[in-house]
Amino acid sequence: MAPLVARAQAVAAPEAPAAAVGTQTIAVAALTDYNQLLREIDFLGELGGRPATSDMIEGMLAFFTGGRGLEGLDKTRPIGVVLQTDGASFAPIGCLPIADLTPVLELAENFGFEPVEIGAGVYELELPEQTVYFQQTGDWTFVAPTPLALTQAPADPSSMLKKLVGTYDLGVTLYAQNVPDMYRQIALEQLRQGMEEGLVQQEGETEEDFQARRELAEAQIEQLGDLIEGLDVVTIGWSIDSEGKRTFIDAELTGADGSDMALAMDAYKDPTSGVAGFHRPTAAMSLLTSGVTPPELLEKQKGQTEAAIEMVRTQIDKALQEQIEAGKLPDDPDVQAAIEGATDDLVDVYADMLRTGRIEIGGSLDLAGEGFDLIVGGYVVDPSKVESAFKKLAEAASKDEKFPGVEWGYATHSGVTLHGMTVPVPAEAGQLREAVGESVRVIMGVGNERVYFAAGPRGEESLKAAIDGSAALTDKTILPGELIVSVGQVLGAAEKVAPPNAAPMIGLILDAMKDTPPGADRLVITSEAIDRGMRVRYLIEEGVLKAIGKAAATAAAMQQQRGGPPGGF
């Protein structure tokens, strides 16, 4: 398997492979060679407590085939399917690495099937549900639903299949621009119909509000249609890396030259961040994302953006009025006015984010050792609006005698003004109080174009370190997005507060992970820029795979004890 990409890099989108005259290739799917597949199955089997699973599979194949197994199949080459179209219909063509049909024909006859040669080396095989046709050409055997489809088979599918299995054990590539226009229009029409069916005037919604919501939905469908029209290549791939003891799934898409899709992807090219110091890969959870939408695209989407902002503002105002009328907010005009003013400020912050098209967020939760800390930082066009909103909320909350109060501007750090509050944890919180303490310290920092939050006994110390660390990383190019979850750290914290019936299971899973190397117990989701597109990778490391295997094996054992069918691998 190809090594994981350490950081974003630009790569060319694959071109659609050549097809027979008058046809176009829409999609290619590939499965790695049989020998490699067995190795990956053994790796997964070991995790689930079923070592040498491949031996069991080979034994079953030998039993059902009278000892012949998969005779005739080249176990060192991939298997694939190519989907082609003539503009009106689709023809899937299976590509099997079989250079000699003799053992295959004999095996079929042993199972009671009678392949019939209908000419030019084409065989017809009647199966219980359908009839298929196959033909051996060169080192490959092609399978299709009609004899005509066989004439459209690629001369040698090796290169197109190897593009996928060079990185993945199982992969599929869709060449969207080759999908006949009428089918793309059908897909868009289905989307519009779904929107129409789901767009129902709500109880109490005015006709004006309903029409505004309808217009916004139609604009969103139109934008989605533009994106679909501009979609070029989509690839989905799954790899099991038995040597690295991990697995990952990739979702990759690119936009056609000059399309809105390609323009949108420009938002994620070589991003930097002013809150990179808040991203701590060794924490229990950590996130960093950054991107700036190109001005041309912002201008195209201006009308929809303003409609969305107005819709959010209207919906929030309506929700607040409903809460007031239902008596769920204090019957105090000053409190109600403060809450309304705070929500207006926060909607303004949201509106500024949409209008500038700039996203910059970093944050992490550390649960290692004693106590915890949560730190978050993000870009805001006007941080004073966030500060104003929280001051108004604090003013409203101060009417309650239990409100602990806020220490406004109690300190500054590197030009950031810090506001703090100590929130008591009620005794009835039980184990949660034992884990986090009798109170939780919460901090908000307001700086130049950025707002920060922190919580926990280590929160202030970690917040200051993250602010300083970010200042040293402002020019460093980062991935457009990265989310890391340390499953071992999360489960370790969860075990402390879990109810008695759940704690033993968590303990078993942690025990299965105890031999995992440090830092190899993570779920990692990354996005990386490619030429005219984006690749998102979902990576599961060794410790998480062990946890899944242990949970599956334990569930299977419990099921067997109850007399049910065994589960697991």
N, C-alpha and C positions, 0 to 999 in steps of 0.2 A: 504494500500500500504506500502511496505517496505520503511524505511527512506532512504534519499539520503546518499551516502557514502561521508564522509567528506574528505577523502584522499585515496591514492592508497592502495590497499590491495590485497593479493594473495588469489584466490579462485579456487577450482577445477573445471575444465570444466565438464559439465554434460555428463554422459554416454548415449549412444543411448538406448532407452527403448527396452525391449524384444519384439520380433515379432513372428508370427507363424513360425513353422518349414518350412524351405525353402524360407523364406522371410526375408527382412531387412527393418527397418524403416529408411526412408530418411529424413523425416521432420515431425514436429508436430506444429500445429497452435492452439492457444487457445484464446477465448474471455471470459472476465469475466462474472460472473453471471448476470442475467437480472436485479435484484434489484440494484446491484452496478452500472450497466450501466445506469440505469435511474437517479441515483444520480449524476453521472458524466455529463449526458446530461443536467440536471437542472443547474449545475454549469456553463457550457458553455453557456446555454441559458441566464442566468442572465447577463453574460458579454456582450451579444449581445442585451440586452434590451428585451429579451423574457423569463421572469421568468415562472416557472412551465411548462417548455416545455414537461416534462414527462407526464403531464396530457393530453396534446394535443395528444401525441403519444398513450397513453392508450385509449383515446377516439376514435381515428382513428381505432385502432385494434378492439375495441368493435363494432364499426359500420360495419366494413368489415367482421367480424366473427359472426354477429348476437348476440352480447353480450357475446360470449364465451371467447373472448380474446385468450391468449395462454394457454388454458386449457390443462392440461397434462404435461406441461413443469415445471420442478423443477427450480424455479427462484432463488435458492440459490446455484446452481452448475454451473460451466462453460460449455461452448460449445466448441467443438474442431474438428479438422480434422487431421487425421494421413495419411501420404503418405508412402506407402510401395512398395517394388519392389521384383520381383522374379529373378532379374538379366537381364530380357529382357523387361518387361513392368512395368508400374506404376499403382497403384490402390489407389485412394483417398478414405478414409473412414470417413464419417461424424459421430461424436459422440455427440448425443443429450441426455441431462439429462431427459429422459422420461422413467418411469417405468411401465406405463400403456398405451397401444396403443388405447384403446377403444375411448377416446375423440378425438384422432388424426384421427382415421378412420372416425368417425362421421363428423368431421370438413371437411375432404377431400370430403366426399360425399355431404356435403352442398354446396361445391364449384363446384360440377359437375364432380369430379374425382371419379374413381371406383378402389380402391386398390384391387388386386386379390391375394389371398393366393395361392402360388404355391407349398407349402409343407414345413414342418419343421419350421413353423412359419415365413417363408419368404414371404413378400408381393411384388408384382410387381405394379408399378404405372407409367402409361403413362402420361408424361407431353407434352406440345406443341412441345418442341425441342428435348426431349430425354426420355428414359425410365430409371427409377431408381428402386432400390430394397432396402428394409429395413426390419429390424428384431429387435425385442426387446429381450434383453438378460440381466437378472438381473435388475439392476437399470438404464440400458442404452439402447438406441435405436440406431442402427448403420445403416447408409445409404451409399450405394455404387453403382457403375455403373454396376456391374455384381453380380450374386449370389455367384460366386466363391470368389470374393473379400470379401464378408461378412464372409466367413470361416476364413479369415486372420485377422479379427478384434481383437484388444487386449481384453483380458478377462475383464480387468477393466482399463479404461484410466484415472482414477481419479488422480493417482500419477503424470503421465507425464503432465497432463494439469495444475495441481496445481503448478508445478515447474515454469510455466510461469505466471499464474495469481496471484501467490503470490507476484510478483513484478510489473507485467504489467496488464493493462486492455486488451491489445491486443498484442500477442507475437507470433513469429515464430522462430523455431530452425531447422537448417539444419545440418544433420550429413553427411558431405561431403565425409568422407571415405567410407560410405555405398553406394554412387552413383556408379552404375556399371561402370567399367573401360571404356567400349566402349563409354559411354556418356561423360565421362571426355575428352576422346580423340577427340570426335566430337567438344566439346567446344573449345579445344585448336586449332583444325583445323580451326574453324570459326575465331578465333583470328588471325591466320596466314593469312587467306584469306583476312581479313579486312586490315591487314598490307600491303599485296601485292597490294591490290586495291588502297590504299591511298599513296603508295610509288611511286610517279611519278617524273621523272627527271625534275627539274625546268629549266625554261628558263635561259640560261647563265651558268648553272651549269656544271662543267666539269665532264667527265666520272669518273675520279678518285674520285672527291668529292661525286658523286652520289653513287658509290660503297662503299665508306666509311660510308655514311649515311645508306645504306642498311645493311651493316654488323652490325652497331650499333643497328639498329631496330631489326634485327634477334636475336642479343644477348639479347636484352631487352625482346623479346617474349619468348626466351628460359628461361630466369630468371623468367618471369611471370609464365611460365609453371611449373617450379620447385616449385614456391610458391603455385600454385593451387593444385599440387600433394600433397603438404604437409599440405594443409588446413584440419583441423579436424572438428571443430564445429563453426557454425555461428548462432548468435541469434540477432534478431531485435525485439525490444519491445517498446510499447508506453504506458505511464501511465498518467492518469489525476488525479492529487492529489487535490481533492476538499477541503480537510481540510487544506492543506498547501497552497492552492490557487496558484498552479503552475502545469506545465505539462513538461514531458521530454520524449525524444526518446533515446534509447540505441542502439548502434551497437557494438556487441561483437564478436571477432573471436579468435580462438586458433589454434595453429599448432600441428601436430602430433609429437610424441616423435622422436627426432633426425632429424627433418626436418629443411630446411632452414627457413621456416616460424617461427618455434619455436625459432630458433637461432636469427632471426632478432628481435623478440620480447624481447630478453634479453637486447637490447639496452635501454629499458625503465624501468628496474628494479632499484628501489631505487635511482633515480637520485638526484644529488645536482646541485647547480648553483652558479656561481660567480657574477651573475647580478640579484639575487632575489629581491634586493631592488628597482629595476626598475618596479616591478610588484605592482601596486596600485589598489586593487579591487574596491576602491571607485571612481576611475577616470572614465571619459567618455568611454575610451577604454583602456584595459590593456591586455598584453600578456606575458606569461612566458613559455618557453619550453626548455627541456634539454634531452640529450641522447647520448650514446656512442656505436657505432656499435662494436660488438665483433670482435677481430682480425681474428678469423677463417673465418668469413663471409667476412671481408674486403679482405682477401687473395683469397677467391673464386671469388669475384667480381672485382679483380684487373684489368683484361683485359678489362672488360666493362667500368670500371671507367676511365682508361687511354684513351679509345676510346671516351668517352663522353667529357673529357677535351679537347682533340684535336679537336673534332667536334665544341665545343663552340668557341674555339680560331679561328678556320677557318671561322666560320660563322660571328664572330664579325669583323675579318679582312676584309672579303668580304663586309660587310655592310658599314664599314668605307670607303673603296675604292669607293663604289657606291655613297656615300655621297659626296666624293671629286670630282668624275667625274661629278656629277650632279650640282656641284657648290653650294652645301648646307653647305659646310664648308669654312671658310676663305681661300683665295688663298695665303696662307703664309706657306712656308715649316716648319718654326719653330712652328707655331700653330698646323699644322697637325702632326708633329712629337711628340709634347707634348700630344696631344689627343691619339695618337697611343700608346705612352709609358704608359699613365694612364690606358688605357684599358688592356694592357698587365699585369700591376700590379694587377688590379682587377681580371683578370682571374686567376692569380697565387693564389690569396686569395681563390677564388672558388675551385681551384684545391687542395689546402692544406686542405680545409674543407672536400672534398670528400675522400681524401687519409687517413685522420685521422679518419673519421667517427664520428666526435664530433660536436654536435650542442648545442649551448647555447645562447639563445636570450631572452632578457627581454625588455619591453618597455611599455609606457603608455602615453595617451593624456588626460590632465585634462582641462575641459572647465568650471569648477565651478567658480563663482565669477567673478571679473574683470580680463580681460586678459585671457591668456592660457599658458600652457607649454606642450611641447612634449619632452620626454626623451627616449633614446634607448641605450642599451648596448649589446655587444655580444663578444663571444670568437673568437679570430683570432690567428692562429698559429704565424704569423709575423705581428704585427700591423704596423711596419715601411712601409710595402708595401701599406697599405691603406693611410698612411700619405704621402707617395711618390706620389701616384696617385692623391691626391687632390692638392698637390703642383704643379704638372704638369698641372692639369686643371686650377688652379689659374693663372699659368704663361701664358697659352693660353688666358684666359679671360682678362688678364691685358692689352691686345692689344686694348680692347674696353675702351674708355675714361669714359664710364658710370659705369664701374666695380668699386664697392666700396672699393675693396682691403681687404686683410686678415691680421689680427693681429696675426702673428705666435708666438706661445709660450708666450702669454701675461701674463699667470699665470700658477701655478701648484696647484694641490690639491690631497693629499694622494698619491703622486707619479705619478699622471696623469698630463700630459702636456696639457694645454688648448689652442686651437686656436679659434679665433672668427671673425665674420663678421657681419656687420649690413646691411641688405638688405632693400632698400626703397620700399614701397608699392605705386604704381602709383595712382594718383588721380582718374583715370578712373575706378579703382576697386570699387568705390562707397561704397555700404554697407559693403563689405569685409574690406575696409580700416577703416571704422568706428568701425568695430568689433575688428580688430587686431592692429590698430594703423598705424601711418605713416611709420613705419619701423618694421622689424622683426629681432631680434637678433638670429643668428645661431652659434652654438658652436660645435667643434669636440674635443674630448679628446682622447689621446693616452696613454695607460698604458701598463702594463706587460701582454701580451697575450689577451688584450681586447681593444676594440675601443668603444667610446661613442659618441653620438650625442644629441644635445638639441636645442630647438627653442622656441621662445616666451619670453615675458617680465619676466616670472618667471623661464625661462629655466635654467639659470646658478645655481640659488639657489636650484632648484629641482634636477639638475644633481649632485651637490655636496652631497646633502642629500642621493640620491640613491646610490652613490658610497660608502659612509660611511655605509649605511644600508646594502648593499651587503656584505661588509667585515664581518659584524656580523652574516651573514646568510649562509656562505659558507659551513658549515657542516650540514645544515638542509635539510632533505629529502623532496622533493617537488613532485608534480604531474608531469608526463612527459610532459604534456601540459595543459594550461588553458588560455582561451580567454574570457574576460568579457566585455560586452558592456552595459553601463548604458543608456537605451533608453531615459529616462527623461532628462538627462543631454545633450545628443546629440540633442534631439528635441528642448530643450531650447535654445541651441546655434544656431540651424538651423533657428529658428523663427526670430532671429535677422537679418539674412542675406537673408531670403527667399523673393522671389518676391511677390508683392501684391496679386496675385491670389492663392498663396500657403499658405501664412501666416495664414489666417483664419482657414483652415483645421488643421494646426499644433496646433493652439490655442485650437481648439475643443478637439483634442486628449490629449493635456496637461491638459485640464480641467477635462477630464475623469480620469486622473491619479492622480489628486490632493490629494485624500484621501489615496493613497498608502503609506504604512509604509516606512520609510527611508530605502534605500538599497534593496527594493523589486521590482525594476523596471528594472531588468537586463536580458539580454540574456547571458547565460553561456555555454561555450563548454569546456568540460574537457576530458582528456584521463587518464586512470589509468591502471596500470599493473595488470594482473591476471596470473594465472599459465599457462605458455606457450602461453600467448596471451595478448590482449589489449581490453579494453572497452572504447568507446567514448560516452559521454553523451551530448545531446543537451537539455538544460534546459531553459524553458521560465517562468519567474516569474510573479507574480500577475499584476504588473503595465503594462507589455508588453501585457498580455492577455486583460487587460482593453483597451489598445490602439487599439489592433486588433478588439475587440468587437465594440468600438466606430466607428472606420473607416468602419467596415462592415455595421453597422447600418446606418451610414450617407450615405454610397454609396447606400444602399437599398432605403433610403428615397428619394435620388436624382433621382434614377431610376424610382420610382413610380411617382414622379412629372413630369418626362418626358413621362409618359404613358407606360413604359415598365413593364415587370414582376418584382415582388418584389424579392429582394435578401436577403442576410443575412442568419441567421440560420433558 
